[in-house]
Amino acid sequence: MPAISFMPIKKFDSAYQNYNCSKILYELEKNSASMAHNLIQMATSQQTYGNYVGSEKNLIKA
């Protein structure tokens, strides 16, 4: 199931895991635009759970 499909149903932990897996694949492909998109989505999930430091780190990477 695509990561984006977990966001509307509030399964942010599953979305985070899927975004992280695809981010790793995008890193291998050197696809920086998609990698940045995934980092932003991961930061959104982290912020929802109150992980503000992790969220900020991912936004800086993006």
Secondary structure by P-SEA (a helix, b strand, c coil): ccccccccccaaaaaaaaaaaaaaaaaaacaaaaaaaaaaaaaaaaaaacaaaaaaaaaaac
